[in-house]
Amino acid sequence: MDITGQGFDYIMTLSTTQVAPFVWIETSVPGVSLSDNGFIIKTSPHNVYVTSETLTELKASDFKVMSLMDIYEINE
């Protein structure tokens, strides 16, 4: 995952080498909106537009990208 931008608007770029079933993004940063949250990545890269209600510097470490495969591995 890569995140670029500044201020209020960012672009999060997600990449994968294979189809990623039902992907979602988690964050604990208040006031953050995502253009897409709950999707299948069929082709890479996949961009998600991120908007913050406050002027802030967002980093990749502020987000956690999850998929069904993560749930499967956690429950094994």
C-alpha positions in Angstrom: 0.0 0.0 0.0 1.2 3.5 -0.8 -0.5 6.7 0.2 0.2 10.1 -1.4 -1.2 13.5 -1.0 -1.4 16.2 1.6 -3.8 18.3 3.6 -7.3 17.0 3.1 -7.0 14.8 0.0 -4.9 11.6 -0.5 -4.8 8.7 -2.9 -4.2 5.2 -1.5 -2.8 2.8 -4.0 -3.3 -0.9 -3.3 -1.4 -3.6 -5.3 -1.6 -7.3 -5.5 -0.2 -10.1 -7.6 -3.5 -12.0 -7.6 -7.3 -11.5 -7.2 -8.0 -10.3 -3.7 -11.5 -11.2 -2.5 -13.5 -8.7 -0.4 -11.0 -6.2 0.7 -11.7 -3.5 3.3 -9.7 -0.8 5.0 -9.6 -0.1 8.7 -8.4 3.1 10.4 -8.5 4.6 13.9 -8.0 8.1 12.5 -11.1 10.1 13.2 -12.8 12.1 10.4 -11.4 10.0 7.5 -13.6 9.1 4.6 -12.8 6.5 1.9 -14.2 6.5 -1.6 -14.4 2.7 -1.6 -14.4 0.3 1.3 -15.5 -3.2 0.6 -14.3 -4.3 -2.8 -12.6 -7.0 -4.9 -9.3 -6.2 -6.4 -9.3 -7.8 -9.8 -6.5 -5.8 -11.4 -3.7 -4.0 -9.8 -3.2 -1.2 -8.9 -6.5 -0.2 -7.2 -6.9 3.4 -6.0 -8.9 4.5 -3.1 -9.5 8.2 -2.5 -9.1 9.3 1.1 -10.5 12.6 2.5 -9.8 13.9 6.0 -12.1 16.4 7.7 -9.1 18.1 9.3 -5.8 19.2 7.9 -3.6 16.3 8.8 -0.7 14.2 7.5 -1.9 10.7 6.8 0.6 7.8 6.6 0.3 4.2 5.4 0.7 3.1 9.0 -2.6 4.8 9.8 -4.5 2.2 7.8 -4.8 -1.6 7.9 -5.9 -3.3 4.7 -7.8 -6.6 5.3 -9.3 -9.3 3.1 -11.1 -12.6 3.6 -7.8 -14.3 3.4 -6.7 -12.5 6.6 -9.8 -13.7 8.4 -9.2 -17.2 7.3 -5.5 -17.1 8.4 -6.5 -15.6 11.8 -9.0 -18.4 12.5 -6.8 -21.3 11.6 
